[in-house]
């Protein structure tokens, strides 16, 4: 069994297109999508409980390793 990719995302209006895209993609069976508030998303990423997090930019200095994915 392959471990699912753990993703924590805020369930706010501006992230709805991202969430919708994940939920309706072929990847949905390969991910564990967790809807959280921003502070919980950030803490889960800091604690290594998730692989990817949609987090507030202010938390970036607290992360050991970070990648900003954008256009």
C-alpha contacts under 8 A as a table, 3 or more apart, distances in Angstrom:
res1	aa1	res2	aa2	distance
3	X	30	X	7.89
4	X	29	X	7.97
4	X	30	X	5.04
4	X	31	X	4.79
4	X	32	X	5.92
5	X	30	X	6.40
5	X	31	X	4.59
5	X	32	X	5.95
5	X	50	X	7.69
5	X	51	X	6.28
5	X	52	X	7.84
6	X	31	X	5.87
6	X	32	X	4.74
6	X	33	X	6.26
6	X	34	X	7.53
6	X	49	X	7.70
6	X	50	X	4.73
6	X	51	X	5.17
6	X	52	X	6.46
7	X	31	X	7.03
7	X	32	X	6.09
7	X	33	X	5.04
7	X	34	X	5.99
7	X	50	X	5.70
7	X	51	X	6.01
7	X	52	X	4.76
7	X	53	X	5.66
8	X	33	X	6.16
8	X	34	X	4.68
8	X	35	X	5.86
8	X	36	X	6.46
8	X	41	X	5.39
8	X	44	X	7.62
8	X	50	X	6.52
8	X	52	X	6.40
8	X	53	X	4.73
8	X	54	X	6.39
9	X	15	X	7.63
9	X	19	X	7.70
9	X	33	X	7.43
9	X	34	X	6.20
9	X	35	X	5.09
9	X	36	X	5.94
9	X	37	X	7.76
9	X	38	X	7.76
9	X	41	X	6.39
9	X	53	X	5.89
9	X	54	X	4.98
9	X	55	X	7.51
10	X	15	X	6.74
10	X	35	X	5.57
10	X	36	X	5.01
10	X	37	X	5.22
10	X	38	X	5.73
10	X	41	X	7.01
10	X	54	X	6.58
10	X	55	X	7.73
11	X	15	X	6.46
11	X	16	X	6.84
11	X	35	X	5.60
11	X	36	X	6.39
11	X	37	X	7.01
12	X	15	X	5.54
12	X	16	X	6.46
13	X	16	X	5.27
14	X	17	X	7.22
15	X	18	X	5.31
15	X	19	X	6.28
16	X	19	X	5.03
16	X	20	X	5.91
17	X	20	X	5.04
17	X	21	X	6.02
18	X	21	X	5.12
18	X	22	X	6.33
19	X	22	X	5.18
19	X	23	X	6.09
20	X	23	X	5.09
20	X	24	X	6.08
21	X	24	X	5.32
21	X	25	X	6.01
22	X	25	X	5.24
22	X	27	X	6.83
22	X	28	X	6.15
23	X	27	X	7.99
23	X	28	X	5.62
24	X	28	X	6.99
25	X	28	X	5.85
26	X	29	X	7.09
27	X	30	X	5.20
27	X	31	X	6.52
28	X	31	X	5.48
28	X	32	X	7.85
36	X	40	X	5.93
36	X	41	X	5.85
37	X	40	X	5.42
37	X	41	X	6.24
38	X	41	X	5.05
38	X	42	X	6.20
38	X	54	X	7.72
38	X	55	X	5.82
38	X	56	X	6.47
39	X	42	X	5.13
39	X	43	X	6.14
39	X	55	X	7.67
39	X	56	X	7.88
40	X	43	X	5.02
40	X	44	X	6.01
41	X	44	X	5.30
41	X	45	X	6.33
41	X	53	X	5.88
41	X	54	X	6.73
41	X	55	X	5.91
42	X	45	X	5.19
42	X	46	X	6.19
42	X	53	X	6.84
42	X	54	X	7.79
42	X	55	X	5.35
42	X	56	X	7.19
42	X	59	X	6.78
43	X	46	X	4.99
43	X	47	X	5.99
44	X	47	X	5.12
44	X	48	X	6.05
44	X	49	X	4.94
44	X	50	X	5.81
44	X	53	X	7.93
45	X	48	X	5.10
45	X	49	X	6.02
45	X	50	X	5.37
45	X	51	X	6.81
45	X	52	X	6.89
45	X	53	X	6.10
46	X	49	X	7.75
46	X	62	X	7.43
46	X	63	X	6.11
47	X	50	X	7.97
48	X	51	X	6.90
50	X	53	X	6.93
55	X	59	X	7.24
56	X	59	X	5.86
56	X	60	X	7.75
57	X	60	X	5.61
58	X	61	X	7.15
59	X	62	X	5.60
59	X	63	X	7.08
60	X	63	X	5.42
60	X	66	X	7.06
61	X	64	X	7.86
63	X	66	X	6.28
